[in-house]
Amino acid sequence: MTNRTLTLSSMLLISSLLGGCVVHIGGSGEGVSTLLGNVDVSEGKQVGHISTVNGSIELANNVTATDISTVNGSIDMGEHVTVGTASTVNGDIEAGTGLLSKGALTTVNGDIELEAPSTLQGDVETVNGDINLPDSTVSGNVITTSGDITLTGSTAIAQDIVYERPRGKSWLWHSDDKPVLSISKGVLVNGRIVLHRPVDVRIEDPAMQDKVEIHYHSGE
């Protein structure tokens, strides 16, 4: 191969990377890791680890994936998807009915929105995003710092609901700082409801109020 051909090939590769791309996975057993570009997995496929840095990940219905992760992008899963874990930093995590997650669902700056029902065998965690769990079974904890948490239907949380203290928070708490924790009647929380910051708590079952533990001072 001549130097001119090598140079041309390099220029085309760089142009493709800078322009972004979409990686389609149509075969079973495959995995992919990419820096730039979205990743799509076709319906019914069984795949390995899927990761991208600047791109979103979309799993069609009935996909099984080992682990999926991105940094700047969302994760969108269809119906009856099974994953080991799913994580992103700047993006939402969404799933259709019948999600089975064998590990944690985590995002920093994004929401977690699931359709009923879902089975989650790890923690569900955000920092600055909302969590919406209808008719969900969660074997781990539900954790956030500044997001709203909404639990409805027959949702059952095996461990704790935790509101973490925002990092660097040194001024007085104000009413407009408060996220909302909403728990409908019929929801089961086996663990505690631990508040390290002020939260607007809306619990329909009065008996569940006894689970609330406040770990901050009103004058902070």
Secondary structure, DSSP 8 states (H G I E B T S, - for coil): --HHHHHHHHHHHHHHHHH--EEEE-STT--EEEEESEEEE-TT-EEEEEEEEES-EEE-TT-EEEEEEESSS-EEE-TT-EEEEEEESSS-EEE-TTEEESS-EEESSS-EEE-S-EEE-S-EE-SSS-EEEESEEESS-EEESSS-EEEETT-EESS-EEE---TT--S---GGG--EEEE-TT-EE-S-EEESS--EEEESSGGGGGGEEE-S-TT-
